[in-house]
Amino acid sequence: MRHEIKSIAPVGSTTQIVLRFCQEIETACSSIYKHFAKVFAEDPALHRLWNKIAAEELNHAQIIGMAMRCQGLILKEKDYDMARFRNNAKTLRDILDKLQKTAPSAEEALRAAINLEKRLAEFHLDHVLNFTNLAEENFFNQLMEGDKQHIRQLEEAHQQVQAKR
């Protein structure tokens, strides 16, 4: 089940490094959410939610992968704060590593996922790419909207779990 996030080596452009890391994070999140779907298989609503979000995260990773291979996609190289990028990357790796090693309660899993999704949304905003056309930019903005939608869905599920206590 464990998904290793590869170390980021300075190969290719800075933009490629950022995209590769984003793809790996999305894939790792999908693995974690699939794990949670198995842990909460006895709760149909949570099981469906975790599977749905896992599939969406995997879709995000595939979209980023296609963008990395797309020769028609033209990105303007951005002046990234690589120290901040590496710090954010380490924080996200630590969160993912912790989640992969636990069998939390429903409430703990939802709280952890909400925290993770908020970090991802913040990360995407901090490291947003510069596109040469609006269509390409809108394409990636939809991925960021997916993070926000996940937060809303997870918060609703968290409230429902708390109400059952």
C-alpha positions as CSV (number, residue, x, y, z in Angstrom):
1,M,0.0,0.0,0.0
2,R,2.9,2.4,0.7
3,H,3.5,4.9,-2.0
4,E,7.0,6.3,-2.0
5,I,7.4,9.9,-3.1
6,K,10.6,10.1,-5.1
7,S,13.1,12.6,-4.2
8,I,13.1,15.7,-6.3
9,A,16.4,15.9,-8.2
10,P,17.2,19.0,-10.2
11,V,16.6,17.5,-13.7
12,G,15.0,19.5,-16.4
13,S,13.2,22.8,-15.7
14,T,12.0,24.0,-12.4
15,T,8.5,23.7,-13.7
16,Q,9.0,20.1,-14.6
17,I,10.2,19.5,-11.0
18,V,7.1,21.1,-9.6
19,L,4.8,19.2,-11.9
20,R,6.5,15.9,-11.1
21,F,6.2,16.5,-7.4
22,C,2.5,17.5,-7.8
23,Q,1.8,14.3,-9.7
24,E,3.5,12.2,-7.1
25,I,1.6,13.8,-4.3
26,E,-1.7,13.3,-6.0
27,T,-0.8,9.6,-6.5
28,A,0.2,9.2,-2.9
29,C,-3.0,10.8,-1.7
30,S,-5.0,8.4,-3.9
31,S,-3.2,5.5,-2.2
32,I,-3.9,6.9,1.2
33,Y,-7.6,7.4,0.4
34,K,-7.8,3.8,-1.0
35,H,-6.3,2.6,2.3
36,F,-9.0,4.5,4.2
37,A,-11.7,3.0,2.0
38,K,-10.5,-0.4,3.1
39,V,-10.3,0.6,6.7
40,F,-13.8,2.0,6.7
41,A,-15.4,-0.7,4.4
42,E,-18.1,-1.4,7.0
43,D,-19.4,2.2,6.7
44,P,-21.0,2.5,3.3
45,A,-21.0,6.3,3.2
46,L,-17.3,6.7,4.3
47,H,-16.3,3.8,2.0
48,R,-17.9,5.6,-1.0
49,L,-16.4,8.9,-0.1
50,W,-12.9,7.6,0.3
51,N,-13.1,5.6,-3.0
52,K,-14.5,8.7,-4.8
53,I,-11.8,11.0,-3.6
54,A,-9.1,8.4,-4.3
55,A,-10.3,8.1,-7.9
56,E,-10.4,11.9,-8.3
57,E,-6.8,12.2,-6.9
58,L,-5.6,9.5,-9.3
59,N,-7.3,11.4,-12.2
60,H,-5.5,14.6,-11.1
61,A,-2.2,12.7,-11.2
62,Q,-3.0,11.4,-14.7
63,I,-3.9,14.9,-15.9
64,I,-0.7,16.3,-14.6
65,G,1.2,13.5,-16.2
66,M,-0.4,14.2,-19.6
67,A,0.5,17.9,-19.2
68,M,4.1,17.0,-18.5
69,R,4.2,14.9,-21.8
70,C,2.2,17.4,-23.9
71,Q,4.4,19.2,-26.3
72,G,1.8,21.7,-27.1
73,L,1.6,22.9,-23.5
74,I,3.7,26.0,-23.1
75,L,4.7,27.1,-19.7
76,K,6.5,30.3,-18.9
77,E,9.3,29.5,-16.5
78,K,8.4,30.9,-13.1
79,D,10.8,32.3,-10.6
80,Y,10.1,29.7,-7.8
81,D,11.2,30.1,-4.3
82,M,12.8,26.7,-4.3
83,A,13.7,26.8,-0.5
84,R,10.0,27.3,0.2
85,F,9.0,24.7,-2.3
86,R,11.4,22.1,-0.7
87,N,10.0,23.0,2.8
88,N,6.4,22.6,1.6
89,A,7.4,19.3,-0.1
90,K,8.9,18.0,3.1
91,T,5.9,19.0,5.1
92,L,3.6,17.2,2.7
93,R,5.8,14.1,2.6
94,D,5.8,14.0,6.5
95,I,2.0,14.2,6.5
96,L,1.6,11.5,3.9
97,D,4.1,9.2,5.6
98,K,2.3,9.6,8.9
99,L,-1.1,8.8,7.3
100,Q,0.3,5.7,5.5
101,K,1.3,4.2,8.9
102,T,-1.9,4.6,10.8
103,A,-5.3,3.0,11.2
104,P,-7.2,6.0,12.6
105,S,-10.7,6.4,13.8
106,A,-13.2,7.8,11.2
107,E,-12.9,11.2,12.9
108,E,-9.1,11.2,12.9
109,A,-9.0,10.0,9.3
110,L,-11.3,12.8,8.2
111,R,-9.5,15.5,10.2
112,A,-6.1,14.3,8.8
113,A,-7.5,14.3,5.2
114,I,-9.0,17.8,5.7
115,N,-5.6,19.0,6.9
116,L,-3.9,17.3,4.0
117,E,-6.2,18.8,1.4
118,K,-5.9,22.3,2.9
119,R,-2.1,21.9,2.7
120,L,-2.4,20.7,-0.9
121,A,-4.6,23.7,-1.9
122,E,-2.1,26.0,-0.3
123,F,0.8,24.3,-2.0
124,H,-1.0,24.6,-5.4
125,L,-1.6,28.3,-4.9
126,D,2.0,28.9,-3.8
127,H,3.5,27.1,-6.7
128,V,0.9,27.8,-9.4
129,L,2.4,27.7,-12.9
130,N,2.5,30.5,-15.4
131,F,0.7,29.5,-18.6
132,T,0.9,31.2,-22.0
133,N,-2.9,30.9,-22.6
134,L,-6.1,31.0,-20.6
135,A,-7.3,27.6,-21.6
136,E,-4.3,25.9,-20.2
137,E,-4.5,28.0,-17.0
138,N,-8.2,27.2,-16.5
139,F,-7.4,23.5,-16.9
140,F,-5.1,23.6,-13.9
141,N,-7.4,25.9,-11.9
142,Q,-10.0,23.1,-12.1
143,L,-7.5,20.8,-10.3
144,M,-7.3,23.4,-7.5
145,E,-11.0,23.6,-7.4
146,G,-11.0,19.8,-6.9
147,D,-9.0,20.3,-3.7
148,K,-11.6,22.8,-2.4
149,Q,-14.4,20.4,-3.3
150,H,-12.6,17.6,-1.4
151,I,-12.3,19.8,1.6
152,R,-16.0,20.6,1.6
153,Q,-16.9,16.9,1.2
154,L,-14.6,15.8,3.9
155,E,-15.8,18.5,6.3
156,E,-19.4,17.5,5.7
157,A,-18.5,13.8,6.4
158,H,-16.6,14.9,9.5
159,Q,-19.6,16.8,10.8
160,Q,-21.8,13.7,10.2
161,V,-19.4,11.5,12.1
162,Q,-19.3,14.0,15.0
163,A,-23.1,14.1,15.1
164,K,-23.2,10.3,15.5
165,R,-21.1,10.5,18.7
